[in-house]
Amino acid sequence: MGLMSILNKILNGIVLAVAIVIAIIVIIHAQGFNDKVVLRLQAVASTAKADAAKAAALKADNTTLNTLVSSFAQPYGTKVGVVVTNLSDGASANVNGSEEFVSASIYKLFVAYDIYKHIDAGTISYNQVLQTPDDEATTNTVSGCLNLMITISDNGCGEALGALDGWPALDALLKANGYSGTRLNNYTPDMSALTGDKMTNANDVALLLTRLYNGTLVSSASTNAFLTLLKAQTINDRLPQGLPAGTVIAHKTGDLYGYLHDAGIIYGLKKNTVVVLLTGNWDEPQSEGIPLFKTLSTNVWSYMQN
């Protein structure tokens, strides 16, 4: 059953409840019941009316977002996966949200989630020293690598942090927590060689960012640390291009042989939104893919101000 059908059923149920309560009030008045009972039923009716108004507003917001997202994505077919979610009321729309894409560096969002979970549990510490891969033979701390992995998308730190817990364990964590379209363990069973690519979809990325914003992904301290790094992102040639100067956006990009992604939380004056755009595989990513991000974020910003 689609989201709009569910909302229609909820709205119809609330309207029916309001009608029943009003009818009861009329009967009670006619039969001279005491004022306390009347007042109680009037309060119930008032609450039901408020719920009906909220359901109607949510339905309208979902319609608005569906129009925005579908009109944006329609020309590109399966080359785009898009999710836009209003974090104020939960309204959301997606096109190809379950379509799997090569994750490129978007996978680093999930690695950070895993590391912060372990920091919260006390099984990994910020000061723990790790070795980055041999082709970038340096050592760093977990804290330093989290910073580099998110803010400049450092690959050596991404690999080192992912290996710290282990890719199979990371995939198990993701599966257990509802990220059904994301697979990061692209190694052979003996972990000696790569096989295939890390994969994800827009729904999973939006779910992670929504939980992060709501404070349900990791602890309060880790939530603040994670968001601080995302707000310090230095690769800003995509979603930020369609936003007014100075707009706060906590986001992460990804690039890999023709795939271009950006996903983040945009903070506005009236509402905050999660925006995820996964794209590819482009023959000319800079000319074909990059302009899409500005178009989408411009449209989302206009929606956010209404």
C-alpha positions in Angstrom: 0.0 0.0 0.0 1.4 3.4 -1.0 2.1 6.2 1.4 -0.7 8.4 0.0 -3.2 5.6 0.3 -2.2 5.1 4.0 -2.6 8.9 4.6 -6.0 8.9 2.9 -7.2 6.0 5.2 -5.9 7.8 8.3 -7.5 11.1 7.3 -10.8 9.4 6.5 -10.7 7.6 9.9 -10.0 10.9 11.8 -12.9 12.7 10.0 -15.3 9.8 10.8 -14.1 10.0 14.5 -14.8 13.7 14.6 -18.3 13.2 13.2 -19.1 10.5 15.7 -17.8 12.6 18.7 -19.9 15.7 17.5 -22.9 13.5 17.2 -22.5 12.2 20.7 -22.1 15.7 22.1 -25.4 16.7 20.4 -27.1 13.7 21.9 -25.7 14.4 25.3 -26.8 18.0 25.3 -30.3 16.9 24.2 -30.5 14.5 27.1 -29.1 16.9 29.7 -25.9 15.0 30.7 -23.6 16.9 33.1 -21.2 19.6 31.9 -18.0 17.6 32.8 -18.9 14.9 30.4 -19.7 17.4 27.7 -16.4 19.3 28.2 -14.5 16.0 28.0 -16.1 15.1 24.7 -15.6 18.5 23.4 -11.8 18.2 24.2 -11.7 14.9 22.4 -13.4 16.4 19.4 -10.9 19.3 19.4 -8.0 16.9 19.5 -9.5 14.8 16.7 -9.9 18.0 14.6 -6.3 19.0 15.2 -5.2 15.5 14.2 -7.2 15.7 11.0 -5.6 19.0 10.2 -2.2 17.6 10.7 -3.0 14.6 8.5 -4.3 16.8 5.8 -1.2 19.0 6.0 1.1 16.0 5.8 -0.8 14.6 2.8 -0.5 18.0 1.0 3.3 18.2 1.8 3.8 14.7 0.5 2.0 15.7 -2.7 4.2 18.7 -3.0 7.4 16.7 -2.5 6.3 14.0 -4.9 5.7 16.6 -7.6 9.1 18.3 -7.0 11.1 15.0 -7.0 9.3 13.3 -9.9 9.5 16.4 -12.2 13.2 16.7 -11.4 14.1 13.0 -11.9 11.8 12.1 -14.9 14.3 13.1 -17.7 17.1 10.9 -16.3 15.4 7.5 -15.8 17.5 5.1 -13.6 20.6 7.4 -13.8 19.3 9.1 -10.7 18.2 8.0 -7.2 16.6 10.8 -5.3 15.1 11.2 -1.8 13.9 14.4 -0.2 12.5 14.4 3.3 11.1 17.3 5.3 12.5 16.8 8.8 9.9 18.9 10.4 6.8 16.8 9.6 8.3 13.6 8.1 6.9 14.1 4.6 9.1 12.4 2.0 9.4 11.5 -1.6 11.7 9.4 -3.7 12.4 8.3 -7.2 14.4 5.2 -7.6 15.1 5.2 -3.9 15.8 1.4 -3.9 17.9 1.5 -7.0 21.4 0.4 -6.2 24.4 2.5 -7.2 28.1 2.2 -6.9 28.5 4.0 -3.6 31.8 5.7 -4.3 32.8 7.7 -1.2 29.2 7.8 0.1 30.2 4.5 1.8 32.2 6.6 4.3 29.0 7.7 5.9 28.3 4.1 6.9 31.9 3.6 8.1 31.6 6.7 10.3 28.4 5.3 11.7 30.1 2.0 12.6 33.1 3.8 14.2 30.9 6.1 16.3 28.9 3.1 17.5 32.1 1.5 18.7 33.3 4.8 20.3 30.0 4.9 22.2 30.4 1.3 23.3 34.0 1.9 24.4 35.5 -0.7 22.0 37.3 2.0 19.9 38.8 5.2 21.1 39.4 8.5 19.3 43.2 8.3 20.2 43.6 4.8 18.9 46.4 4.6 16.3 45.8 2.9 12.9 47.8 2.3 9.8 46.5 3.5 6.5 47.0 1.3 3.4 50.5 0.7 2.1 50.1 3.0 -0.9 49.6 5.9 1.5 51.8 4.5 4.3 51.1 6.7 7.2 49.7 6.4 10.7 46.9 8.4 12.1 44.5 8.3 15.0 40.8 7.4 14.7 39.9 11.0 15.4 42.3 12.3 12.7 41.0 9.7 10.1 37.4 10.5 10.8 38.1 14.1 10.1 40.0 13.4 6.9 37.6 10.7 5.7 34.6 13.0 5.9 35.9 16.5 5.2 38.3 15.8 2.3 37.1 12.2 1.5 40.5 10.7 2.2 40.5 7.1 0.8 43.3 5.7 2.9 41.5 6.7 6.1 38.2 5.3 4.7 39.8 1.9 4.1 41.6 1.9 7.4 38.5 2.8 9.5 36.4 0.3 7.6 39.0 -2.5 8.3 39.2 -1.5 12.0 35.9 -3.3 12.8 36.0 -5.4 9.6 33.9 -5.2 6.5 31.8 -8.4 7.2 31.0 -7.0 10.7 30.1 -3.6 9.2 27.7 -5.2 6.7 26.1 -7.3 9.5 25.5 -4.0 11.5 23.9 -2.3 8.5 21.6 -5.3 7.7 20.5 -5.5 11.3 19.6 -1.9 11.4 17.5 -1.7 8.2 20.0 -0.7 5.6 19.0 -3.5 3.2 20.4 -1.9 0.0 23.9 -1.3 1.2 26.9 -3.8 0.9 30.4 -2.6 1.7 32.3 -5.9 2.0 33.5 -6.1 -1.6 36.5 -8.4 -0.7 37.2 -12.1 -1.4 36.5 -14.4 1.5 40.2 -14.3 2.6 40.1 -10.4 2.3 43.1 -10.5 0.0 41.5 -8.9 -3.1 38.6 -6.8 -4.2 35.6 -8.2 -6.0 33.0 -5.8 -7.3 32.1 -2.5 -5.8 30.6 -1.1 -2.6 26.9 -0.5 -3.3 24.2 1.6 -1.7 20.9 3.2 -2.5 19.3 6.6 -1.8 16.8 5.2 0.7 19.5 3.8 2.9 21.5 7.0 2.8 18.4 9.1 3.6 17.6 6.8 6.5 21.1 7.2 8.0 20.9 11.0 7.7 17.4 11.2 9.1 18.4 9.1 12.1 21.5 11.2 12.6 19.5 14.4 12.6 16.9 13.0 15.0 19.6 11.8 17.4 18.7 8.2 17.1 21.7 7.0 15.1 24.4 7.3 17.8 24.9 9.0 21.2 24.4 12.7 21.6 28.1 13.3 21.8 28.8 11.2 18.7 25.8 12.9 16.9 27.4 16.3 17.4 30.8 15.1 16.4 29.5 13.5 13.2 27.4 16.5 12.2 30.3 18.9 12.9 32.5 16.9 10.4 29.8 16.9 7.8 29.3 20.6 8.1 33.0 21.1 7.6 32.9 19.3 4.2 35.4 20.9 1.7 34.0 19.4 -1.5 31.2 21.8 -2.3 30.7 21.7 -6.0 27.3 19.9 -5.9 24.3 20.5 -3.6 25.7 23.7 -2.1 25.8 25.3 -5.5 22.0 25.8 -5.6 21.8 27.2 -2.0 22.1 30.8 -0.9 25.6 31.8 0.4 26.0 31.0 4.0 23.4 28.2 4.1 24.4 25.4 6.5 24.6 22.0 4.9 26.0 18.8 6.6 26.9 16.6 3.6 29.1 14.0 2.0 30.0 13.5 -1.7 31.1 10.6 -3.8 32.9 10.2 -7.1 34.0 7.0 -8.9 34.3 6.3 -12.6 31.3 8.2 -13.8 29.2 8.1 -10.6 28.6 11.4 -8.8 26.7 11.6 -5.5 25.9 14.1 -2.8 23.8 13.6 0.3 23.2 15.8 3.3 21.0 17.8 5.7 20.1 21.3 4.5 19.3 23.8 7.3 16.8 26.4 6.4 15.0 29.3 8.1 11.6 27.5 8.0 12.4 23.8 7.7 15.3 21.4 7.5 15.5 18.7 4.9 17.5 15.6 4.0 18.4 15.6 0.3 20.1 12.6 -1.3 21.0 12.5 -5.0 22.9 9.5 -6.4 23.7 9.6 -10.1 25.5 7.7 -12.8 27.0 6.1 -14.8 27.8 9.2 -16.9 30.0 9.3 -19.9 30.8 13.0 -19.2 30.2 13.3 -15.4 31.3 17.0 -15.1 29.0 18.2 -17.9 26.1 15.6 -17.5 26.0 15.0 -13.8 27.2 18.0 -11.9 24.5 20.5 -13.0 21.8 18.2 -11.7 22.8 18.8 -8.1 22.4 22.6 -8.4 19.0 22.2 -10.0 17.7 19.9 -7.3 19.0 22.0 -4.4 17.6 25.2 -5.9 14.2 23.5 -6.2 14.5 22.1 -2.6 15.5 25.5 -1.2 12.4 27.1 -2.8 10.2 24.4 -1.3 11.9 25.0 2.1 11.0 28.6 2.2 7.3 28.1 1.6 
